[in-house]
Amino acid sequence: MLRFGIRRRLGPEAGIDHLREVAERMDLRFGAAERDVRRTPVDAGGVAAEWIDVVSGGDAPVIVYLHGGAFCLRFPCTHAALVARLCRRLGARALLPDYRLAPEHRYPAALDDCVKAYRFALAQCADPKRIVLAGDSAGGTLVLAALLRLKASALPLPACAVAISPLTDFTLSGRSMVDNEGIDPMFRLRVIAAMRTLYADAVQFTDPFVSPLFGAFHGLPPLLLQVGSTEMLRDDALRIAARAQQAGVDAEVEVYENMPHVFHVMRMLPASDKALDAIADFVRARTGRFL
């Protein structure tokens, strides 16, 4: 389905408007959340966002979740459903920022919005140890970049962070970019190479806030990375974990055999529940506040 339904259509040559139309249709068709999931619009410090609630009570810990979509697409229903499944496991609620998209809003617009949304969540919770920062794909990239930005700004860091299949190196130097090109069911190298330019200029590709691989990881909170073995982005996750561990960060990476990019959204796959269970276990093990 991914190879014939998405891989053939994905690419800037199709035009952003067309890609967004396809994304909207897919989101409405496949992204429905369970009926008891409450989605409440909120102004998160000047950034449009949604609260995702599946539990009662306003004192629940908060997951600030940064959605994927190649920095230029959004899947609001799909991500609301995904985040709700994680919230159930942790007795948490989630803040889902609708950050500005490329190419209309290039770097650093999305990162600026994500940091504003995190600061809003911090103001709501007061205690950063009640906040988890998480995201997938481009959102995973933004999670790592936001951690580096927060540290550089001397702002309180979250209890821990989770990055699912992030693009961490805009120079595309990871070996899996070549080794997995023929087996990745979603991406092609030329597409990734072209679409990265919609978000950032070539001279910015080694900026740590664009490519977190080039950042300094000392002092970051516990970090979990998850990725599929057949992904072209596999080594982006593996190298970030290695760099973080070298800097003394409590960092783990999990590689799921034969799983595609952000397989977590595919509820019919047993690996989807397994990965979300692992995220919940990771969070619980590193915080004393989650039930």
C-alpha positions in Angstrom: 0.0 0.0 0.0 2.8 2.4 0.9 4.9 1.6 -2.1 2.1 2.1 -4.6 -0.1 4.5 -2.7 2.5 7.0 -1.3 5.9 6.4 -2.7 4.8 7.0 -6.3 3.0 10.2 -5.3 5.5 11.7 -2.9 7.8 14.3 -4.3 8.0 18.1 -4.8 7.4 17.6 -8.6 3.8 16.8 -7.7 3.3 20.2 -6.3 2.6 21.2 -2.7 -1.1 21.8 -3.2 -1.6 18.4 -4.8 0.4 16.7 -2.0 -1.7 18.5 0.6 -4.9 17.4 -1.1 -3.7 13.8 -1.1 -2.6 14.1 2.6 -6.0 15.5 3.6 -7.9 12.6 1.8 -5.7 10.0 3.5 -6.0 11.7 6.8 -9.8 11.8 6.7 -10.1 8.2 5.4 -7.6 6.4 7.7 -7.0 8.7 10.7 -10.2 8.5 12.7 -9.7 8.5 16.4 -11.8 6.6 18.9 -15.1 8.3 19.8 -14.2 9.2 23.3 -11.1 11.2 22.2 -11.7 14.9 22.9 -9.9 17.4 20.6 -10.1 21.0 21.9 -8.5 23.9 19.9 -6.3 26.2 22.0 -4.0 29.2 21.4 -0.7 27.8 22.7 1.3 31.0 23.2 0.4 32.4 19.8 0.5 29.0 18.1 -2.7 27.2 17.0 -2.9 23.8 18.7 -5.2 21.1 20.1 -5.5 19.5 23.4 -6.0 15.8 23.0 -7.8 14.3 26.1 -8.8 10.7 26.8 -8.7 10.9 30.6 -10.6 13.0 33.1 -9.0 15.7 35.3 -6.9 18.7 34.5 -3.9 17.5 36.5 -2.7 14.9 34.0 0.9 15.0 32.8 1.4 16.5 29.3 2.9 15.1 26.1 3.9 17.9 23.7 3.6 16.0 20.4 5.2 17.4 17.2 3.6 15.9 14.1 5.3 14.7 11.1 4.7 15.5 7.4 8.0 16.4 5.8 7.8 19.9 7.3 5.1 20.8 4.7 2.1 18.5 5.4 -0.3 17.9 8.3 -2.3 14.9 9.3 -4.5 16.2 12.2 -6.8 13.2 12.5 -4.1 10.6 12.1 -1.9 12.2 14.7 -4.7 12.9 17.1 -5.5 9.2 17.0 -1.9 8.2 17.5 -1.4 10.5 20.4 -4.6 9.4 22.1 -3.3 5.8 22.1 -0.2 7.0 23.9 -2.1 9.1 26.3 -4.2 6.1 27.3 -1.1 4.2 28.2 0.3 7.0 30.4 -2.8 8.6 31.8 -1.7 11.8 30.2 -3.1 14.5 27.9 -1.4 15.8 24.8 -0.7 19.2 23.3 -0.5 18.9 19.5 0.9 22.2 18.0 -0.1 23.1 14.4 3.2 24.7 13.6 3.7 26.7 10.5 4.6 24.7 7.4 7.1 25.0 4.6 7.6 26.2 1.9 5.5 29.2 2.9 7.2 29.3 6.2 10.8 28.1 6.1 13.2 27.4 8.9 13.1 28.6 11.7 9.3 29.1 11.7 8.3 25.6 12.6 11.0 25.3 15.4 10.0 28.7 16.8 6.4 27.6 17.0 7.3 24.3 18.7 9.3 26.1 21.3 6.5 28.5 21.9 4.0 25.6 22.3 6.4 23.9 24.8 6.7 27.1 26.8 2.9 27.2 26.9 2.7 23.7 28.2 5.3 24.5 30.8 3.2 27.5 31.9 0.2 25.1 32.2 2.1 22.4 34.1 4.6 24.6 36.0 6.8 21.5 36.5 8.9 20.4 33.5 9.1 16.9 35.0 5.5 16.5 34.1 6.1 17.1 30.4 7.3 14.7 27.7 8.4 16.0 24.3 7.7 13.6 21.5 7.3 13.6 17.7 7.6 11.6 14.5 9.4 12.1 11.2 9.8 15.9 10.7 8.3 16.2 14.2 11.0 13.9 15.5 13.6 16.3 13.9 11.9 19.2 15.6 11.9 17.4 19.0 15.7 17.1 18.9 16.1 20.6 17.5 13.8 22.0 20.2 15.8 20.2 23.0 19.0 21.9 21.7 17.2 25.3 21.5 15.8 24.9 25.0 19.2 24.0 26.4 20.8 26.9 24.6 18.2 29.3 25.9 18.6 27.9 29.5 14.9 27.0 29.6 13.7 24.0 31.7 14.0 20.7 29.8 11.2 18.1 29.8 11.4 14.9 31.8 12.3 12.9 28.7 11.9 12.9 24.9 10.9 10.5 22.2 11.8 10.8 18.5 10.2 8.4 16.0 12.0 8.1 12.6 13.6 11.6 12.7 15.6 13.1 9.8 18.6 14.3 11.8 21.2 14.9 9.0 20.1 17.2 6.2 23.4 16.4 4.4 22.0 12.8 3.9 25.3 11.2 4.8 23.9 8.2 6.6 24.7 4.8 4.9 21.1 3.7 5.1 20.2 6.5 2.7 21.9 4.4 0.0 21.5 0.9 1.4 17.8 1.1 2.0 16.7 3.2 -1.0 15.4 0.2 -2.9 13.6 -1.4 0.0 12.1 1.6 1.8 8.4 1.5 0.8 7.9 5.3 1.2 11.0 7.3 0.2 13.5 7.7 -2.6 16.8 9.5 -2.2 16.0 12.1 -4.8 12.7 13.0 -3.1 14.3 13.4 0.3 17.1 15.5 -1.3 14.6 17.8 -3.0 12.0 18.1 -0.2 14.6 19.1 2.4 15.2 22.3 0.3 11.6 23.3 0.9 12.4 23.7 4.6 16.0 25.0 4.7 18.7 26.4 2.5 21.8 24.3 1.7 24.0 26.6 3.8 21.9 25.7 6.8 22.1 21.9 6.4 24.9 21.6 9.1 23.1 24.0 11.5 22.3 21.9 14.6 18.8 23.4 14.8 18.2 22.0 11.3 20.4 18.9 11.5 20.4 17.9 15.2 23.2 15.3 14.5 25.6 18.2 14.5 24.5 19.5 17.9 26.0 19.1 21.4 24.0 16.6 23.4 25.5 17.0 26.9 22.9 17.8 29.5 19.9 16.6 27.5 17.1 14.6 29.2 16.6 10.8 28.6 16.0 10.1 24.9 14.2 7.2 23.1 14.5 6.8 19.3 12.5 4.3 17.3 12.9 3.5 13.6 12.2 0.7 11.1 15.0 -1.5 9.8 14.0 -0.8 6.2 13.9 2.9 6.5 16.3 5.2 4.6 16.3 7.2 7.9 17.5 4.3 10.0 21.0 5.6 10.4 19.8 9.0 11.3 18.3 7.5 14.4 21.2 5.2 15.1 23.8 8.0 14.9 21.8 10.4 17.1 21.6 7.7 19.8 25.3 7.0 19.6 26.2 10.7 19.8 23.9 11.2 22.7 25.3 8.2 24.6 28.9 9.5 24.0 27.8 12.8 25.6 26.5 10.9 28.7 22.8 11.1 27.8 20.5 8.3 28.8 19.7 7.4 25.2 18.1 4.3 23.7 17.3 3.3 20.2 14.9 0.6 19.0 15.0 -0.8 15.5 11.8 -2.6 14.4 12.5 -5.3 11.8 10.9 -4.8 8.4 8.8 -1.9 9.6 8.2 1.2 7.4 8.4 4.9 8.3 6.2 5.8 11.3 4.5 2.4 11.4 3.1 3.5 14.7 0.0 5.0 13.0 -0.9 1.7 11.5 -3.1 0.2 14.2 -3.5 -3.1 12.4 0.2 -3.9 12.8 1.2 -5.7 16.1 4.4 -3.7 16.0 2.5 -0.5 16.3 1.1 -1.4 19.8 4.5 -2.9 20.7 6.3 0.3 19.9 3.8 2.5 21.8 4.0 0.1 24.8 7.8 0.6 24.7 7.4 4.3 24.7 5.1 4.2 27.7 7.5 1.9 29.5 10.4 4.2 28.7 8.5 7.3 30.0 7.3 5.5 33.2 10.9 4.3 33.9 12.2 7.8 33.8 9.5 9.8 35.6 8.0 9.3 39.0 4.9 11.2 38.0 3.2 9.0 35.4 0.8 6.2 36.4 
